[in-house]
Amino acid sequence: MSTLSTHILDTTTGQPAAGVKVTHSVDGKLVANGVTNGDGRVADLLGGQPITAGNHTLTFEVGPYFAADNRETFFSDINVDFVVTDVNPNYHVPLLLSPFSFTSYRGS
């Protein structure tokens, strides 16, 4: 069965971003949520279900993460939208984060 995972690296500190809530939606319907661990990871965003084809969204609630360290940020939430057509491979969607920019990619 395929997996969907993520991790967040705070590029301003060079450290994993722990304690960030991440929600996973498919075609606009909430599927699962989690909170990044001490290594900045959420290992299972499928809620124990198989991945399905469709339009997926990961929402990273980063505003409270920056607020906890009294850091200004431009972002409250970051949405990463992606399309799944092949339900067989594993999907890993990392987020490289700073207070005023971010990037994401399809990881392995």
Biopython code that builds the backbone (N, CA, C, O; Angstrom):
import numpy as np
from Bio.PDB.StructureBuilder import StructureBuilder

atoms = [
    (1, "MET", "N", (0.840, -1.181, 0.000)),
    (1, "MET", "CA", (0.000, 0.000, 0.000)),
    (1, "MET", "C", (0.883, 1.241, 0.000)),
    (1, "MET", "O", (1.910, 1.281, 0.678)),
    (2, "SER", "N", (0.481, 2.250, -0.760)),
    (2, "SER", "CA", (1.217, 3.501, -0.855)),
    (2, "SER", "C", (1.171, 4.271, 0.452)),
    (2, "SER", "O", (0.284, 4.065, 1.280)),
    (3, "THR", "N", (2.131, 5.154, 0.624)),
    (3, "THR", "CA", (2.167, 6.031, 1.786)),
    (3, "THR", "C", (2.218, 7.482, 1.326)),
    (3, "THR", "O", (2.642, 7.775, 0.208)),
    (4, "LEU", "N", (1.785, 8.379, 2.192)),
    (4, "LEU", "CA", (1.914, 9.815, 1.987)),
    (4, "LEU", "C", (2.506, 10.384, 3.255)),
    (4, "LEU", "O", (1.938, 10.253, 4.340)),
    (5, "SER", "N", (3.655, 11.019, 3.107)),
    (5, "SER", "CA", (4.345, 11.584, 4.265)),
    (5, "SER", "C", (4.848, 12.977, 3.919)),
    (5, "SER", "O", (4.858, 13.383, 2.757)),
    (6, "THR", "N", (5.265, 13.701, 4.954)),
    (6, "THR", "CA", (5.817, 15.040, 4.770)),
    (6, "THR", "C", (6.841, 15.314, 5.861)),
    (6, "THR", "O", (6.881, 14.632, 6.886)),
    (7, "HIS", "N", (7.643, 16.296, 5.625)),
    (7, "HIS", "CA", (8.463, 16.866, 6.691)),
    (7, "HIS", "C", (8.697, 18.336, 6.371)),
    (7, "HIS", "O", (8.607, 18.765, 5.220)),
    (8, "ILE", "N", (8.998, 19.094, 7.417)),
    (8, "ILE", "CA", (9.218, 20.527, 7.274)),
    (8, "ILE", "C", (10.584, 20.869, 7.848)),
    (8, "ILE", "O", (10.912, 20.507, 8.978)),
    (9, "LEU", "N", (11.374, 21.577, 7.044)),
    (9, "LEU", "CA", (12.657, 22.095, 7.504)),
    (9, "LEU", "C", (12.562, 23.611, 7.546)),
    (9, "LEU", "O", (12.250, 24.244, 6.538)),
    (10, "ASP", "N", (12.827, 24.190, 8.699)),
    (10, "ASP", "CA", (12.886, 25.643, 8.848)),
    (10, "ASP", "C", (14.268, 26.066, 8.360)),
    (10, "ASP", "O", (15.267, 25.856, 9.049)),
    (11, "THR", "N", (14.322, 26.661, 7.177)),
    (11, "THR", "CA", (15.623, 26.976, 6.571)),
    (11, "THR", "C", (16.318, 28.155, 7.240)),
    (11, "THR", "O", (17.512, 28.363, 7.022)),
    (12, "THR", "N", (15.597, 28.936, 8.050)),
    (12, "THR", "CA", (16.251, 30.042, 8.752)),
    (12, "THR", "C", (17.024, 29.556, 9.970)),
    (12, "THR", "O", (18.012, 30.171, 10.370)),
    (13, "THR", "N", (16.576, 28.460, 10.553)),
    (13, "THR", "CA", (17.264, 27.917, 11.724)),
    (13, "THR", "C", (18.071, 26.666, 11.382)),
    (13, "THR", "O", (18.958, 26.266, 12.135)),
    (14, "GLY", "N", (17.753, 26.051, 10.236)),
    (14, "GLY", "CA", (18.406, 24.800, 9.870)),
    (14, "GLY", "C", (17.894, 23.616, 10.669)),
    (14, "GLY", "O", (18.525, 22.559, 10.694)),
    (15, "GLN", "N", (16.751, 23.789, 11.324)),
    (15, "GLN", "CA", (16.190, 22.761, 12.191)),
    (15, "GLN", "C", (14.835, 22.292, 11.672)),
    (15, "GLN", "O", (14.165, 23.023, 10.943)),
    (16, "PRO", "N", (14.427, 21.080, 12.041)),
    (16, "PRO", "CA", (13.079, 20.634, 11.694)),
    (16, "PRO", "C", (12.041, 21.514, 12.386)),
    (16, "PRO", "O", (12.274, 22.027, 13.481)),
    (17, "ALA", "N", (10.901, 21.680, 11.732)),
    (17, "ALA", "CA", (9.806, 22.466, 12.307)),
    (17, "ALA", "C", (8.853, 21.515, 13.022)),
    (17, "ALA", "O", (8.015, 20.873, 12.389)),
    (18, "ALA", "N", (8.983, 21.430, 14.327)),
    (18, "ALA", "CA", (8.145, 20.544, 15.143)),
    (18, "ALA", "C", (6.877, 21.268, 15.572)),
    (18, "ALA", "O", (6.875, 22.485, 15.757)),
    (19, "GLY", "N", (5.801, 20.507, 15.728)),
    (19, "GLY", "CA", (4.565, 21.041, 16.261)),
    (19, "GLY", "C", (3.671, 21.751, 15.265)),
    (19, "GLY", "O", (2.778, 22.498, 15.663)),
    (20, "VAL", "N", (3.893, 21.532, 13.968)),
    (20, "VAL", "CA", (3.068, 22.164, 12.938)),
    (20, "VAL", "C", (1.924, 21.222, 12.570)),
    (20, "VAL", "O", (2.154, 20.062, 12.227)),
    (21, "LYS", "N", (0.692, 21.723, 12.643)),
    (21, "LYS", "CA", (-0.466, 20.924, 12.246)),
    (21, "LYS", "C", (-0.510, 20.849, 10.723)),
    (21, "LYS", "O", (-0.340, 21.855, 10.034)),
    (22, "VAL", "N", (-0.743, 19.635, 10.208)),
    (22, "VAL", "CA", (-0.843, 19.395, 8.767)),
    (22, "VAL", "C", (-2.143, 18.647, 8.506)),
    (22, "VAL", "O", (-2.415, 17.622, 9.131)),
    (23, "THR", "N", (-2.945, 19.167, 7.577)),
    (23, "THR", "CA", (-4.165, 18.462, 7.198)),
    (23, "THR", "C", (-4.040, 17.993, 5.759)),
    (23, "THR", "O", (-3.368, 18.616, 4.937)),
    (24, "HIS", "N", (-4.708, 16.877, 5.473)),
    (24, "HIS", "CA", (-4.689, 16.279, 4.137)),
    (24, "HIS", "C", (-6.120, 16.177, 3.638)),
    (24, "HIS", "O", (-6.973, 15.560, 4.278)),
    (25, "SER", "N", (-6.372, 16.788, 2.491)),
    (25, "SER", "CA", (-7.692, 16.739, 1.868)),
    (25, "SER", "C", (-7.565, 16.168, 0.464)),
    (25, "SER", "O", (-6.546, 16.342, -0.204)),
    (26, "VAL", "N", (-8.620, 15.483, 0.027)),
    (26, "VAL", "CA", (-8.703, 14.966, -1.332)),
    (26, "VAL", "C", (-10.006, 15.461, -1.932)),
    (26, "VAL", "O", (-11.085, 15.242, -1.381)),
    (27, "ASP", "N", (-9.889, 16.129, -3.067)),
    (27, "ASP", "CA", (-11.055, 16.696, -3.744)),
    (27, "ASP", "C", (-11.915, 17.513, -2.780)),
    (27, "ASP", "O", (-13.144, 17.468, -2.834)),
    (28, "GLY", "N", (-11.245, 18.263, -1.894)),
    (28, "GLY", "CA", (-11.923, 19.155, -0.967)),
    (28, "GLY", "C", (-12.448, 18.521, 0.306)),
    (28, "GLY", "O", (-13.015, 19.214, 1.150)),
    (29, "LYS", "N", (-12.270, 17.215, 0.463)),
    (29, "LYS", "CA", (-12.759, 16.525, 1.666)),
    (29, "LYS", "C", (-11.585, 16.167, 2.572)),
    (29, "LYS", "O", (-10.595, 15.586, 2.126)),
    (30, "LEU", "N", (-11.710, 16.525, 3.857)),
    (30, "LEU", "CA", (-10.671, 16.206, 4.826)),
    (30, "LEU", "C", (-10.513, 14.696, 4.947)),
    (30, "LEU", "O", (-11.489, 13.971, 5.138)),
    (31, "VAL", "N", (-9.261, 14.230, 4.832)),
    (31, "VAL", "CA", (-8.964, 12.801, 4.934)),
    (31, "VAL", "C", (-8.288, 12.481, 6.266)),
    (31, "VAL", "O", (-8.650, 11.518, 6.941)),
    (32, "ALA", "N", (-7.304, 13.299, 6.635)),
    (32, "ALA", "CA", (-6.536, 13.024, 7.859)),
    (32, "ALA", "C", (-5.806, 14.296, 8.265)),
    (32, "ALA", "O", (-5.725, 15.261, 7.505)),
    (33, "ASN", "N", (-5.279, 14.270, 9.483)),
    (33, "ASN", "CA", (-4.417, 15.355, 9.926)),
    (33, "ASN", "C", (-3.387, 14.802, 10.880)),
    (33, "ASN", "O", (-3.517, 13.690, 11.393)),
    (34, "GLY", "N", (-2.375, 15.587, 11.105)),
    (34, "GLY", "CA", (-1.315, 15.194, 12.019)),
    (34, "GLY", "C", (-0.543, 16.426, 12.448)),
    (34, "GLY", "O", (-0.824, 17.541, 12.010)),
    (35, "VAL", "N", (0.430, 16.204, 13.310)),
    (35, "VAL", "CA", (1.302, 17.265, 13.805)),
    (35, "VAL", "C", (2.736, 16.790, 13.629)),
    (35, "VAL", "O", (3.069, 15.652, 13.962)),
    (36, "THR", "N", (3.585, 17.674, 13.102)),
    (36, "THR", "CA", (4.976, 17.273, 12.896)),
    (36, "THR", "C", (5.641, 16.942, 14.225)),
    (36, "THR", "O", (5.458, 17.635, 15.226)),
    (37, "ASN", "N", (6.412, 15.870, 14.206)),
    (37, "ASN", "CA", (7.111, 15.419, 15.407)),
    (37, "ASN", "C", (8.413, 16.208, 15.599)),
    (37, "ASN", "O", (8.651, 17.187, 14.891)),
    (38, "GLY", "N", (9.232, 15.800, 16.525)),
    (38, "GLY", "CA", (10.481, 16.479, 16.819)),
    (38, "GLY", "C", (11.453, 16.512, 15.663)),
    (38, "GLY", "O", (12.366, 17.337, 15.635)),
    (39, "ASP", "N", (11.261, 15.615, 14.705)),
    (39, "ASP", "CA", (12.094, 15.576, 13.500)),
    (39, "ASP", "C", (11.407, 16.312, 12.348)),
    (39, "ASP", "O", (11.872, 16.251, 11.210)),
    (40, "GLY", "N", (10.299, 17.010, 12.640)),
    (40, "GLY", "CA", (9.579, 17.769, 11.630)),
    (40, "GLY", "C", (8.775, 16.919, 10.669)),
    (40, "GLY", "O", (8.420, 17.380, 9.584)),
    (41, "ARG", "N", (8.481, 15.676, 11.050)),
    (41, "ARG", "CA", (7.841, 14.731, 10.135)),
    (41, "ARG", "C", (6.441, 14.315, 10.577)),
    (41, "ARG", "O", (6.128, 14.260, 11.766)),
    (42, "VAL", "N", (5.615, 14.027, 9.577)),
    (42, "VAL", "CA", (4.363, 13.303, 9.762)),
    (42, "VAL", "C", (4.468, 12.116, 8.809)),
    (42, "VAL", "O", (4.496, 12.288, 7.591)),
    (43, "ALA", "N", (4.526, 10.921, 9.370)),
    (43, "ALA", "CA", (4.803, 9.727, 8.570)),
    (43, "ALA", "C", (3.587, 9.205, 7.821)),
    (43, "ALA", "O", (3.745, 8.596, 6.763)),
    (44, "ASP", "N", (2.375, 9.423, 8.334)),
    (44, "ASP", "CA", (1.186, 8.848, 7.714)),
    (44, "ASP", "C", (0.082, 9.879, 7.591)),
    (44, "ASP", "O", (-0.623, 10.164, 8.559)),
    (45, "LEU", "N", (-0.070, 10.441, 6.394)),
    (45, "LEU", "CA", (-1.138, 11.405, 6.156)),
    (45, "LEU", "C", (-2.304, 10.784, 5.402)),
    (45, "LEU", "O", (-3.141, 11.499, 4.850)),
    (46, "LEU", "N", (-2.361, 9.473, 5.378)),
    (46, "LEU", "CA", (-3.469, 8.788, 4.722)),
    (46, "LEU", "C", (-4.472, 8.260, 5.733)),
    (46, "LEU", "O", (-5.494, 7.689, 5.352)),
    (47, "GLY", "N", (-4.196, 8.439, 6.997)),
    (47, "GLY", "CA", (-5.118, 7.958, 8.020)),
    (47, "GLY", "C", (-5.334, 6.462, 7.949)),
    (47, "GLY", "O", (-6.415, 5.972, 8.276)),
    (48, "GLY", "N", (-4.301, 5.720, 7.517)),
    (48, "GLY", "CA", (-4.403, 4.262, 7.425)),
    (48, "GLY", "C", (-5.145, 3.768, 6.201)),
    (48, "GLY", "O", (-5.346, 2.564, 6.039)),
    (49, "GLN", "N", (-5.557, 4.690, 5.331)),
    (49, "GLN", "CA", (-6.291, 4.318, 4.119)),
    (49, "GLN", "C", (-5.355, 4.301, 2.914)),
    (49, "GLN", "O", (-4.289, 4.915, 2.958)),
    (50, "PRO", "N", (-5.728, 3.616, 1.852)),
    (50, "PRO", "CA", (-4.915, 3.665, 0.633)),
    (50, "PRO", "C", (-5.056, 5.032, -0.034)),
    (50, "PRO", "O", (-6.090, 5.688, 0.094)),
    (51, "ILE", "N", (-4.025, 5.452, -0.735)),
    (51, "ILE", "CA", (-4.104, 6.721, -1.454)),
    (51, "ILE", "C", (-5.071, 6.561, -2.623)),
    (51, "ILE", "O", (-5.188, 5.479, -3.198)),
    (52, "THR", "N", (-5.754, 7.630, -2.964)),
    (52, "THR", "CA", (-6.705, 7.607, -4.067)),
    (52, "THR", "C", (-6.277, 8.608, -5.127)),
    (52, "THR", "O", (-5.599, 9.593, -4.833)),
    (53, "ALA", "N", (-6.678, 8.348, -6.348)),
    (53, "ALA", "CA", (-6.437, 9.307, -7.418)),
    (53, "ALA", "C", (-7.288, 10.548, -7.146)),
    (53, "ALA", "O", (-8.382, 10.456, -6.589)),
    (54, "GLY", "N", (-6.774, 11.691, -7.542)),
    (54, "GLY", "CA", (-7.539, 12.924, -7.367)),
    (54, "GLY", "C", (-6.648, 14.104, -7.039)),
    (54, "GLY", "O", (-5.421, 14.027, -7.104)),
    (55, "ASN", "N", (-7.302, 15.195, -6.684)),
    (55, "ASN", "CA", (-6.617, 16.433, -6.318)),
    (55, "ASN", "C", (-6.412, 16.455, -4.812)),
    (55, "ASN", "O", (-7.370, 16.489, -4.039)),
    (56, "HIS", "N", (-5.164, 16.436, -4.414)),
    (56, "HIS", "CA", (-4.789, 16.384, -3.004)),
    (56, "HIS", "C", (-4.288, 17.750, -2.555)),
    (56, "HIS", "O", (-3.684, 18.488, -3.334)),
    (57, "THR", "N", (-4.543, 18.079, -1.298)),
    (57, "THR", "CA", (-4.031, 19.308, -0.692)),
    (57, "THR", "C", (-3.468, 18.993, 0.682)),
    (57, "THR", "O", (-4.129, 18.369, 1.513)),
    (58, "LEU", "N", (-2.253, 19.428, 0.908)),
    (58, "LEU", "CA", (-1.684, 19.434, 2.256)),
    (58, "LEU", "C", (-1.713, 20.882, 2.732)),
    (58, "LEU", "O", (-1.206, 21.775, 2.053)),
    (59, "THR", "N", (-2.307, 21.110, 3.899)),
    (59, "THR", "CA", (-2.340, 22.442, 4.490)),
    (59, "THR", "C", (-1.447, 22.438, 5.722)),
    (59, "THR", "O", (-1.664, 21.682, 6.669)),
    (60, "PHE", "N", (-0.447, 23.294, 5.687)),
    (60, "PHE", "CA", (0.508, 23.430, 6.780)),
    (60, "PHE", "C", (0.140, 24.692, 7.555)),
    (60, "PHE", "O", (0.206, 25.790, 7.003)),
    (61, "GLU", "N", (-0.243, 24.558, 8.811)),
    (61, "GLU", "CA", (-0.631, 25.700, 9.642)),
    (61, "GLU", "C", (0.618, 26.262, 10.324)),
    (61, "GLU", "O", (0.926, 25.924, 11.467)),
    (62, "VAL", "N", (1.326, 27.125, 9.600)),
    (62, "VAL", "CA", (2.639, 27.589, 10.053)),
    (62, "VAL", "C", (2.586, 28.851, 10.913)),
    (62, "VAL", "O", (3.558, 29.164, 11.600)),
    (63, "GLY", "N", (1.476, 29.575, 10.890)),
    (63, "GLY", "CA", (1.381, 30.800, 11.692)),
    (63, "GLY", "C", (1.675, 30.570, 13.165)),
    (63, "GLY", "O", (2.499, 31.281, 13.739)),
    (64, "PRO", "N", (1.021, 29.591, 13.798)),
    (64, "PRO", "CA", (1.301, 29.335, 15.210)),
    (64, "PRO", "C", (2.739, 28.882, 15.477)),
    (64, "PRO", "O", (3.289, 29.155, 16.543)),
    (65, "TYR", "N", (3.346, 28.190, 14.508)),
    (65, "TYR", "CA", (4.748, 27.761, 14.664)),
    (65, "TYR", "C", (5.657, 28.982, 14.825)),
    (65, "TYR", "O", (6.485, 29.030, 15.735)),
    (66, "PHE", "N", (5.498, 29.963, 13.941)),
    (66, "PHE", "CA", (6.329, 31.165, 14.033)),
    (66, "PHE", "C", (5.958, 31.995, 15.258)),
    (66, "PHE", "O", (6.841, 32.556, 15.908)),
    (67, "ALA", "N", (4.682, 32.082, 15.582)),
    (67, "ALA", "CA", (4.241, 32.856, 16.741)),
    (67, "ALA", "C", (4.821, 32.307, 18.040)),
    (67, "ALA", "O", (5.118, 33.068, 18.961)),
    (68, "ALA", "N", (4.984, 30.984, 18.114)),
    (68, "ALA", "CA", (5.523, 30.364, 19.328)),
    (68, "ALA", "C", (6.940, 30.835, 19.625)),
    (68, "ALA", "O", (7.362, 30.852, 20.781)),
    (69, "ASP", "N", (7.681, 31.221, 18.577)),
    (69, "ASP", "CA", (9.045, 31.742, 18.739)),
    (69, "ASP", "C", (9.088, 33.260, 18.608)),
    (69, "ASP", "O", (10.158, 33.857, 18.491)),
    (70, "ASN", "N", (7.893, 33.882, 18.630)),
    (70, "ASN", "CA", (7.793, 35.334, 18.501)),
    (70, "ASN", "C", (8.474, 35.838, 17.232)),
    (70, "ASN", "O", (9.158, 36.861, 17.240)),
    (71, "ARG", "N", (8.268, 35.085, 16.125)),
    (71, "ARG", "CA", (8.852, 35.481, 14.848)),
    (71, "ARG", "C", (7.746, 35.949, 13.908)),
    (71, "ARG", "O", (6.691, 35.322, 13.812)),
    (72, "GLU", "N", (7.997, 37.038, 13.231)),
    (72, "GLU", "CA", (7.067, 37.544, 12.230)),
    (72, "GLU", "C", (7.077, 36.608, 11.028)),
    (72, "GLU", "O", (8.110, 36.031, 10.687)),
    (73, "THR", "N", (5.915, 36.463, 10.387)),
    (73, "THR", "CA", (5.815, 35.664, 9.169)),
    (73, "THR", "C", (4.778, 36.267, 8.242)),
    (73, "THR", "O", (3.864, 36.963, 8.683)),
    (74, "PHE", "N", (4.926, 35.998, 6.971)),
    (74, "PHE", "CA", (3.966, 36.424, 5.967)),
    (74, "PHE", "C", (2.813, 35.435, 5.842)),
    (74, "PHE", "O", (1.745, 35.784, 5.339)),
    (75, "PHE", "N", (3.022, 34.211, 6.294)),
    (75, "PHE", "CA", (2.075, 33.122, 6.077)),
    (75, "PHE", "C", (1.341, 32.726, 7.355)),
    (75, "PHE", "O", (1.921, 32.698, 8.441)),
    (76, "SER", "N", (0.058, 32.421, 7.202)),
    (76, "SER", "CA", (-0.684, 31.780, 8.290)),
    (76, "SER", "C", (-0.787, 30.288, 7.988)),
    (76, "SER", "O", (-0.473, 29.449, 8.832)),
    (77, "ASP", "N", (-1.230, 29.974, 6.781)),
    (77, "ASP", "CA", (-1.307, 28.594, 6.297)),
    (77, "ASP", "C", (-0.636, 28.526, 4.934)),
    (77, "ASP", "O", (-0.625, 29.500, 4.182)),
    (78, "ILE", "N", (-0.083, 27.375, 4.631)),
    (78, "ILE", "CA", (0.481, 27.119, 3.307)),
    (78, "ILE", "C", (-0.202, 25.887, 2.748)),
    (78, "ILE", "O", (-0.203, 24.829, 3.377)),
    (79, "ASN", "N", (-0.784, 26.025, 1.566)),
    (79, "ASN", "CA", (-1.399, 24.896, 0.885)),
    (79, "ASN", "C", (-0.488, 24.414, -0.230)),
    (79, "ASN", "O", (0.004, 25.206, -1.034)),
    (80, "VAL", "N", (-0.270, 23.111, -0.269)),
    (80, "VAL", "CA", (0.447, 22.484, -1.370)),
    (80, "VAL", "C", (-0.541, 21.555, -2.053)),
    (80, "VAL", "O", (-0.970, 20.553, -1.481)),
    (81, "ASP", "N", (-0.896, 21.900, -3.282)),
    (81, "ASP", "CA", (-1.849, 21.123, -4.063)),
    (81, "ASP", "C", (-1.092, 20.257, -5.054)),
    (81, "ASP", "O", (-0.144, 20.714, -5.693)),
    (82, "PHE", "N", (-1.515, 19.000, -5.179)),
    (82, "PHE", "CA", (-0.881, 18.102, -6.144)),
    (82, "PHE", "C", (-1.898, 17.082, -6.623)),
    (82, "PHE", "O", (-2.923, 16.854, -5.981)),
    (83, "VAL", "N", (-1.601, 16.479, -7.752)),
    (83, "VAL", "CA", (-2.508, 15.531, -8.388)),
    (83, "VAL", "C", (-1.897, 14.137, -8.316)),
    (83, "VAL", "O", (-0.726, 13.941, -8.641)),
    (84, "VAL", "N", (-2.699, 13.183, -7.888)),
    (84, "VAL", "CA", (-2.292, 11.775, -7.874)),
    (84, "VAL", "C", (-3.066, 11.049, -8.969)),
    (84, "VAL", "O", (-4.296, 11.028, -8.971)),
    (85, "THR", "N", (-2.327, 10.459, -9.894)),
    (85, "THR", "CA", (-2.944, 9.626, -10.927)),
    (85, "THR", "C", (-2.555, 8.167, -10.751)),
    (85, "THR", "O", (-3.334, 7.267, -11.067)),
    (86, "ASP", "N", (-1.343, 7.935, -10.244)),
    (86, "ASP", "CA", (-0.842, 6.575, -10.008)),
    (86, "ASP", "C", (-0.909, 6.303, -8.513)),
    (86, "ASP", "O", (-0.217, 6.962, -7.738)),
    (87, "VAL", "N", (-1.717, 5.357, -8.098)),
    (87, "VAL", "CA", (-1.924, 5.087, -6.679)),
    (87, "VAL", "C", (-0.932, 4.073, -6.111)),
    (87, "VAL", "O", (-1.068, 3.667, -4.957)),
    (88, "ASN", "N", (0.056, 3.659, -6.891)),
    (88, "ASN", "CA", (0.999, 2.643, -6.433)),
    (88, "ASN", "C", (2.237, 3.166, -5.708)),
    (88, "ASN", "O", (2.643, 2.559, -4.718)),
    (89, "PRO", "N", (2.856, 4.261, -6.151)),
    (89, "PRO", "CA", (4.088, 4.668, -5.473)),
    (89, "PRO", "C", (3.820, 5.357, -4.129)),
    (89, "PRO", "O", (2.692, 5.731, -3.809)),
    (90, "ASN", "N", (4.889, 5.506, -3.367)),
    (90, "ASN", "CA", (4.835, 6.304, -2.146)),
    (90, "ASN", "C", (4.994, 7.774, -2.526)),
    (90, "ASN", "O", (5.688, 8.114, -3.483)),
    (91, "TYR", "N", (4.342, 8.628, -1.762)),
    (91, "TYR", "CA", (4.428, 10.067, -1.996)),
    (91, "TYR", "C", (4.981, 10.734, -0.749)),
    (91, "TYR", "O", (4.501, 10.507, 0.361)),
    (92, "HIS", "N", (6.012, 11.571, -0.953)),
    (92, "HIS", "CA", (6.609, 12.343, 0.133)),
    (92, "HIS", "C", (6.645, 13.793, -0.336)),
    (92, "HIS", "O", (7.206, 14.098, -1.389)),
    (93, "VAL", "N", (6.041, 14.690, 0.452)),
    (93, "VAL", "CA", (5.903, 16.091, 0.054)),
    (93, "VAL", "C", (6.557, 16.965, 1.125)),
    (93, "VAL", "O", (5.890, 17.381, 2.072)),
    (94, "PRO", "N", (7.857, 17.246, 0.983)),
    (94, "PRO", "CA", (8.551, 18.086, 1.958)),
    (94, "PRO", "C", (8.227, 19.563, 1.774)),
    (94, "PRO", "O", (7.823, 19.998, 0.696)),
    (95, "LEU", "N", (8.412, 20.324, 2.848)),
    (95, "LEU", "CA", (8.245, 21.773, 2.815)),
    (95, "LEU", "C", (9.511, 22.399, 3.386)),
    (95, "LEU", "O", (9.887, 22.138, 4.529)),
    (96, "LEU", "N", (10.160, 23.228, 2.576)),
    (96, "LEU", "CA", (11.287, 24.030, 3.049)),
    (96, "LEU", "C", (10.715, 25.406, 3.361)),
    (96, "LEU", "O", (10.123, 26.048, 2.493)),
    (97, "LEU", "N", (10.889, 25.856, 4.590)),
    (97, "LEU", "CA", (10.121, 26.978, 5.118)),
    (97, "LEU", "C", (11.008, 28.065, 5.703)),
    (97, "LEU", "O", (11.981, 27.785, 6.402)),
    (98, "SER", "N", (10.654, 29.306, 5.407)),
    (98, "SER", "CA", (11.198, 30.461, 6.121)),
    (98, "SER", "C", (10.016, 31.409, 6.359)),
    (98, "SER", "O", (8.941, 31.186, 5.800)),
    (99, "PRO", "N", (10.180, 32.442, 7.158)),
    (99, "PRO", "CA", (9.045, 33.315, 7.454)),
    (99, "PRO", "C", (8.437, 34.016, 6.233)),
    (99, "PRO", "O", (7.277, 34.424, 6.267)),
    (100, "PHE", "N", (9.221, 34.155, 5.154)),
    (100, "PHE", "CA", (8.732, 34.922, 4.009)),
    (100, "PHE", "C", (8.830, 34.181, 2.685)),
    (100, "PHE", "O", (8.631, 34.773, 1.625)),
    (101, "SER", "N", (9.137, 32.881, 2.740)),
    (101, "SER", "CA", (9.149, 32.093, 1.511)),
    (101, "SER", "C", (9.049, 30.620, 1.871)),
    (101, "SER", "O", (9.304, 30.212, 3.004)),
    (102, "PHE", "N", (8.666, 29.831, 0.861)),
    (102, "PHE", "CA", (8.639, 28.375, 1.030)),
    (102, "PHE", "C", (8.792, 27.724, -0.326)),
    (102, "PHE", "O", (8.571, 28.350, -1.362)),
    (103, "THR", "N", (9.170, 26.470, -0.307)),
    (103, "THR", "CA", (9.217, 25.670, -1.514)),
    (103, "THR", "C", (8.863, 24.245, -1.144)),
    (103, "THR", "O", (9.042, 23.815, -0.005)),
    (104, "SER", "N", (8.362, 23.531, -2.119)),
    (104, "SER", "CA", (7.999, 22.134, -1.915)),
    (104, "SER", "C", (8.356, 21.357, -3.165)),
    (104, "SER", "O", (8.569, 21.943, -4.227)),
    (105, "TYR", "N", (8.423, 20.058, -3.045)),
    (105, "TYR", "CA", (8.760, 19.218, -4.179)),
    (105, "TYR", "C", (8.274, 17.812, -3.916)),
    (105, "TYR", "O", (7.898, 17.477, -2.792)),
    (106, "ARG", "N", (8.279, 16.996, -4.937)),
    (106, "ARG", "CA", (7.937, 15.572, -4.766)),
    (106, "ARG", "C", (9.209, 14.856, -4.350)),
    (106, "ARG", "O", (10.139, 14.708, -5.143)),
    (107, "GLY", "N", (9.242, 14.420, -3.120)),
    (107, "GLY", "CA", (10.400, 13.716, -2.593)),
    (107, "GLY", "C", (10.280, 12.220, -2.766)),
    (107, "GLY", "O", (9.357, 11.718, -3.409)),
    (108, "SER", "N", (11.225, 11.522, -2.183)),
    (108, "SER", "CA", (11.205, 10.062, -2.271)),
    (108, "SER", "C", (11.171, 9.452, -0.883)),
    (108, "SER", "O", (11.150, 8.229, -0.747)),
]
sb = StructureBuilder()
sb.init_structure("model")
sb.init_model(0)
sb.init_chain("A")
sb.init_seg("    ")
for serial, (resi, resn, name, xyz) in enumerate(atoms, 1):
    if name == "N":
        sb.init_residue(resn, " ", resi, " ")
    sb.init_atom(name, np.array(xyz, "f"), 0.0, 1.0, " ", f" {name:<3s}", serial, name[0])
structure = sb.get_structure()
